């Protein structure tokens, strides 16, 4: 497997352990993972760029600042426009900023993406997590009342720009900068531009996102996967993918693909063996937590006892091991 990295920073960092906002992005690079196919880095996030003779397929615009940067890079490096923007799923840290390509591109996503982007009706109550922050009880969140995502992504939640997050905005989430797809698909769809081909595959319904799409590049024998698989890295914090069996089934969909290289949005480049190892980690953690629950152990006790030592060399082991145990405990007990 020959992979060539084209750096645009003083030092190329293929994986960043932090989750810096797009506006603070510093580490960016083009890594060639197959002929005319590039794994493009924006700190801890990656997109894919497939270059055809007369255009490009971009998978995930990531955010406004990155989208503007990658548009310029594509023009400078390849001299052709982006013809398709394909979405892995609707989450704003992967799907926002696409409007940078409005003048040249058709946008494509899974059919379930549309529902996520619809604004709930006016008068929708704040969801429970937001209502708990509503100190003055007026049914919306002013900036001074916010914390967590509501504080960090305030402008994205506040779709109408009135300085407060109402119930409809809080319910939909921070997706105002996500450009809706022009074309949607149900199971599979193939995009072709200038002799280059990408196949979009819906991996099934799961709690993390019911519109999750894996993208296969058959000529290069590469698959791009986002969020529900990371290679040689623990799953993100409290394993927010939820719905354990659906999550494992989505991973098995990828394992069944005939590809040589797996390119994740988060983590390291790898192979199908690494995908299997990711699934094995989840299954082993499930079994250990389930055994502890069966004998009446508390969450705190399990976090002390379960070490998952075979995976101690994986990225984020020290920071996320106990959080992974917490996430699995919740999945098995709620």
N, C-alpha and C positions, 0 to 999 in steps of 0.2 A: 504494500500500500504506500504509494508515493504521494505526499501531501506537501504543497509549497505555500508558504505564507508570505504575503505581500504586505509589509508593515506600513502603517501611516502614523505610527507613534514612535517615540524614541526607543521604547522597549515594548515588544508585543507581549501582551498578557492574554493567553488564550482563555483563561478562566479567572474571573475576579470573585473573591468570596463575598464582596459587598453587593448591595443592591442600590447603587447610586441612581438618582433620578436622571432621566434622559438629558435634561438641560446641563447636568454636570459631567456628562460623558467625556472621558479622556482617552480611554484605550479603544482604538478602532483598527481593524485590519481586514484584509481580504485573504482568505486561505483557500487555495485551489484544491478541491477534493476530488475532482474528476475533470475531464475535458470540458471546458466552458462552464464549469459549475463551481461556485464559490460559497463558502461558509463565512458570512460577514459578521464581524464582532462589533458590538457596542457594549463595552464593559461585560457584565455577566450575561447579557442577552446576545443571541445570534439570529440573523436572518439568512435567507438563501437567495442567491442570484444565479439564474440560468440564462446564458447568453446564446441567442440564435443569430442568424445572419442579418435579420432586419429588426430585431427587438429583444427585449429582456422579459423574463418572468421573475418578479420579485415576490418572495414569500415572507410576509410580515414586515410592515413599515416601522414597527417598534415605537416610534414617537416622532413628533414634529421636527425636532432638531436633527435627529438621525436621518429622517426621511429626506430632508433637504441636503444633508451631507452626502448620502448614498446616491441621490439623483445626480449630483455633480460628479461624483466618482465614476458612476456608470457612463456618463457622457464623456468624461475625460479618458477613461480606460478603453471603452468599447465603441463609442461614437454612435450608439443606437438608443432609442427611447425605451422606456418601460411600457410594454404592451399589456401586461396583466399584473395586477396585484392580487395574490392569493392569500387568504387568511388561514392561519392554523386554528384560531378561535377568536372570540370577541374581546377578550380581556385587554384593557387599554394599554398595558405595558408591552403588548405584542402588536396590537391592531391600530393604535392611534397614529395620526399623522399622515394617513394615506392621501389626503387632499392635495399633497404636493405633486401627485401624479394625475390629477383630474384631467389635464389637457391631453394626455396620451394613452391612459390605461383604462381597461375594463377591470372591474373589481369582482372577485369571485369568492364565495364562502359557502359553508353548509347552510341548508335551509333553516336550521334552528337558530342561526345567528340573528335573523331578523327580529325574533321575539325578544331577544336580550336588548336590542337597541331601541325598542319602542318605549316611549315615555308613558308611564301609568297615568291614569286620569287625574285631573286636578281634584284635590281633596283627599287623596290617598294619605293615610296616616303614616307617621314615621315608623319604620321597623323597630323592633325592640331594642337593638343595639344603639340606634340613634336616639330613641326616646329616652334612654337612660342618661343621655348627655344633655337633654333639654332642660337646663336649670331653671329657666323662667317660665316653662310650661306653655309656650305660645305655639307649639306644634311644628316648629322649625328650628334649625340650628344656625345661630349666628357664629361668626368666626371664633369669638372668644369662648364659645361653649364646646368647640370641637377638640378632638384628640385623635391620635392614630391616623388611619386613612382619611377620615373626614377632614382632619387638619392639613395633612400633607397634600391631599388632592382637592382642596376646597374649590378651586376655580373650575375643575373638571366636573365636580358634583353640581356646582351652582350653574346650571345650564342657562338660566335666563339672566344671569349676571346681576341679580338684585341684592347681593350681599348676604343671602341666607340660603340654606339648603332645606327645601320643603320635603314633604313626605314622598311625593312622586320622584323627585330627584334622588333622594336617598335610597328609594326602593330600586330604581333602575341601576344606579351606580355611576361611576365616573367615566361614562362612555360617550360624552358629547363630542369628543375629538375623533371618534371612530367613524369613518366614512362607510356607509352601508354598502353591501355588495350589490352590483348590478345583476349578477347571475348567481343563482344558488343551485345546489345539487343535493341529492338524497343519499346515495351510497358511494358512487365513484364518478369521477369526471376527469377527462384528459384534456390538458391545455397544450397547444402546439404553437410555437412561434419560430419562424425561420429555421425549420428543421430540428428544433430542440423541443423536448417533450417532458411534461410533468404530469403525474397522475395523483389526483386528490382522493384520499380514502377516508371516509368517516369511520372512526374506530369504535363507535358505539356510545350509548348514553352513559354518562357518569356524573357524579356530583360536582367535580371540578368544572366541567363544562360539557353541556350536551351537544355542542357544535364542534367538538374536537376533531381535527383533521390531520392525518399524517400525509406527507408529500413524498412520493417516490419518483426518482429520476432514473428510469430504466436503463438508459444508455450508459450512465455512469455507475450503475449498481449502488445507488445511495438512497437512504431514506432520511427525511428530516422529521424529528419528533419534538414536541414542545410540552413542557410542564409535567406530563404524566409519566415520562421517562427521563431520567438523568443518568449519565454513565460515570461510574467511579466516584459518585457523590451521593450522600444520603438524600432521600426525598426532602423536600423543603419543609423545614421546621415541624409543624404539627401535622404533617401529612394531609393537607387540606383536600386532597383528591377525593377523600370520603368514599362511601359505597364500595367497600373492599372488593367484593366479587366482580363488580363492573370494572373497577380499576385494573384488576388482574387480567380480566378478559381483554381489555384494551391493549395491555402489554403483549398478550399472546397473539393478537392480530398482527402486531409488528414482528414478533418472532417468526411468524409463518411466512413472511415476505422473503423473496429470493433476492437479497441484497448483500453486498460485501461490506459496506461502510454505513454506520449509523451516526448521523450528525444531529446532536441534540441542541436545543436552544440554550440549555444550561448544562454545564459539565464538560467532559472531554469527548473528543471524537473516539469512536470505538467500533465494535463489531457486534454481530448477533450474540456472541458469547457474553458480551458485556450487558446486553439487554436481558439475557437469561439470568445473569448474576443479580441484576436489579430486582427482578421478580423474586429470585430466591431470597434476597434480603427481606423483602416484604413478607414473604411466606414464613420465613424463620422467625421474624419478629412477631408475627401473628401467633405462631404456635407457642412461643415463650410467654407472651402476654396472656394468651388464653389459659395456659397451664397455671399461671400465677393467679388469675381471676378465679379459677376453679378451686384453688386451695384457700381462697379468701384473702389474698395479699392486697394491700392498698396500692394506689398509684405510686405514692412516694416510695414504698418498699420495692416495687418493681423497677423504679428508676434507679435505685441503688443496686439492685441485684442483676439486672439484665445489662450485660456489657457489649454483646454483639462484637466480640473481640476480633473475629475473622475479618471485620470491615473497618478496623481502626485506622487503616491507611487511606480510607476514602476521604474525599473533600468534605469538610463540615462535620466530621465525626464528633469532635470535641464539643462543638456548639449545638448540634441538633440531635444527638443520640437521645437525651432525656426528653426532648420535645417530640421526637418520633414515637417514643414509648407512650407519651401522653396522648398523641393522636390515635395510635392503635387502640389504646385503652378505651377512648371515647367511641371509636368505631365498633368495638366489641360489646360495649355496655349500654349504648343508647339506642 
